C-alpha cells in the first residue's frame, strides 16, 4: 500500500476522486443494537422499538435511528486505499453534511464505500474531506450520505 505524508498536500490532492472505493466490512443492525441505542438516547419512539406496532407501520418493521447509522460508522467505514503517515495525531473534526436517504430495517446489514473528496490546508495541520455512501446490502438507494472531516496534526 502506498504511503503519503499527512502534510504533502499535492500528493494527497492527487488521490481525490469522484469514484467511491471498495466496500468496507458488513455490519448487521439487530433489534438488540437498536434497543440499546434507544436506551442510551432515551428515544423510544415506536418505529424503533415496538416490533409488533412497527410491523403494521410504513416500513413493515422497526428501523434504526438515523443517528445510530452514524454512530456505527467506525465499524463499517472502509479504510483509505493508501496510508497516511507522519502525523502526530488524527482528530475527528466533525461533519460537513449528512443525509438520511432510506430507512435501515432491523436485521439488515450495512456496508459503506468511501472516497477522498477534498484536502485542505489548516492552521493545525491538514484537513481531509471524506465522503461515505452507506447502504443496506442489496439496496439500490443509499441509506446515508456522510461528508466528514479528519484533521491530521503534526
Secondary structure as the mmCIF struct_conf table of DSSP 4:
data_model
#
loop_
_struct_conf.conf_type_id
_struct_conf.id
_struct_conf.beg_label_comp_id
_struct_conf.beg_label_asym_id
_struct_conf.beg_label_seq_id
_struct_conf.end_label_comp_id
_struct_conf.end_label_asym_id
_struct_conf.end_label_seq_id
STRN STRN1 UNK A 3 UNK A 5
TURN_TY1_P TURN_TY1_P1 UNK A 6 UNK A 7
HELX_RH_AL_P HELX_RH_AL_P1 UNK A 9 UNK A 13
TURN_TY1_P TURN_TY1_P2 UNK A 14 UNK A 15
BEND BEND1 UNK A 18 UNK A 19
STRN STRN2 UNK A 27 UNK A 29
HELX_RH_AL_P HELX_RH_AL_P2 UNK A 31 UNK A 41
TURN_TY1_P TURN_TY1_P3 UNK A 42 UNK A 42
HELX_RH_AL_P HELX_RH_AL_P3 UNK A 46 UNK A 49
HELX_RH_AL_P HELX_RH_AL_P4 UNK A 51 UNK A 55
TURN_TY1_P TURN_TY1_P4 UNK A 56 UNK A 56
BEND BEND2 UNK A 57 UNK A 57
TURN_TY1_P TURN_TY1_P5 UNK A 58 UNK A 59
BEND BEND3 UNK A 60 UNK A 61
STRN STRN3 UNK A 63 UNK A 63
HELX_RH_AL_P HELX_RH_AL_P5 UNK A 66 UNK A 71
TURN_TY1_P TURN_TY1_P6 UNK A 72 UNK A 72
HELX_RH_AL_P HELX_RH_AL_P6 UNK A 73 UNK A 76
HELX_LH_PP_P HELX_LH_PP_P1 UNK A 77 UNK A 80
BEND BEND4 UNK A 81 UNK A 82
STRN STRN4 UNK A 83 UNK A 85
BEND BEND5 UNK A 86 UNK A 86
BEND BEND6 UNK A 88 UNK A 88
STRN STRN5 UNK A 89 UNK A 100
BEND BEND7 UNK A 102 UNK A 102
STRN STRN6 UNK A 105 UNK A 105
TURN_TY1_P TURN_TY1_P7 UNK A 106 UNK A 107
STRN STRN7 UNK A 108 UNK A 122
TURN_TY1_P TURN_TY1_P8 UNK A 123 UNK A 124
STRN STRN8 UNK A 125 UNK A 136
TURN_TY1_P TURN_TY1_P9 UNK A 137 UNK A 138
BEND BEND8 UNK A 140 UNK A 141
BEND BEND9 UNK A 143 UNK A 143
STRN STRN9 UNK A 144 UNK A 153
#
